[in-house]
């Protein structure tokens, strides 16, 4: 579909390009995580727990961009495999805060090296100044979309 058909010219759509970059990044991350027995959601969950121990299922789901149901299934598997621990009963309310086990931390260390290699590959064509600008621009876009509401 071209501009004159009333649609969006995909070659000039920043949104489409961002989605394509996101998809390419996910595929590359899945490729390096698969040999470690992980996927992107699994890795994201471990990384979130390393940085913010005690997150709930809902908080992890939001941080990993998945549904609560998907995260619950993943947490059960991670708990069964010894990567994560949660109390048998909620200390407060219904929330079962999750924490990494030593095994979970070791798995995360390997995955972090793999994921970092993908990020380095993605940024290889950019200089330091361009990388800083890309971070600044992406943060600005996120802020505009989340907080800018009716700025159009």
FENTAUR-V622955 format. One record per run of one state. SS is the DSSP state (hx for helix, st for strand, lp for the rest). FROM is the first residue (numbers start at 1). TO is the last residue. Records with the same first field share a line. If there is no record, write none. Layout:
SS->FROM-TO  FROM-TO
This chain:
lp->1-2  6-9  13-13  35-39  52-56  65-67  81-83  87-91  93-94  96-97  101-101  124-127  148-152
hx->3-5  10-12  14-34  40-51  57-64  68-80  102-123  128-147
st->84-86  92-92  95-95  98-100
